[in-house]
Amino acid sequence: MDRNKSNVAESLELLLESLIRMTGKTNEHVSSLHSRILILENRLAEYENEWKQSCDGCPARMPQLPLKEQGFLFRL
């Protein structure tokens, strides 16, 4: 019976290690996605500022992109 408990303990330990590795990889992917979103938001803000500075007599607001969903860019 002790051998069976040992095998179960080893299996649980391996499962836990695997889950920890998977969580770490997921966190890396989320971090990468978050940094890409920040870059995109910064570029969009720069474009909007350039558009406002270069456009005399243009409408007060920048043309909106045809996005069907609000909150396309979100914060994690």
N, C-alpha and C positions, 0 to 999 in steps of 0.2 A: 504494500500500500504506500510506503514511503517513496518508492520509485515513481509511482503514478503522481503523487503530490509534487515531486521534484520536476517531472515533465510538465505538469500544469504550470508550476511556478516559472519554469524556463520559457514556456510558450507565452505566458502573460508578460514576462519581462521583454521578450522579443517584440510582442505586439505593442507594448508601451514605447519602446525605442523607435519602432517604425512610425507610430503616431506622432511622436515628437519630431522626427525628421520631416514628416509630411506637413506638420504645422509650420515648421521653419521655412520650408519651401513656399508654402502658401503666403506667409508673411512677406517673403521676398517679392513675390509676384504682386501683392497688394501695394507694397512700397514702390515698386517700379511703376505700376499703374498710376498711383497717386502723384509721383513726380512728373509723369507724362501729362497728366491733367493740369498740374500747376504750370508747366511750360506752355501748354495750349492756351490756358487762361491769360498768361502774361503776353503771349504773342497777339492774342485777340485784343487785349487792352492797348497794346502798342499800335496795332492797326487802327483801332478806333481813334486814338489820339492823333495819329498821322492824318487820318481822314478829316478830322475836325480842323486841324491846322491848315491843311492844303485846300480846303473847299470853302471859297467865299461865295455867298449867295445860295448855298445848298440848304436843303431842309435842316431844321434844328437837330433832328435825330438821324442817326445812321440807319440805313435800310436794314430791316431785320431779316435774318436768315429764315427760310421757310421750314422751321422745325415744327413738327406736329406736337412734340412733347415739351412741356416746360421743364426746366431743370435738367437739360441735356448734360451740362457740366455740373457735377456734384462734388461735394466735399466728403472725404472719408474721415 
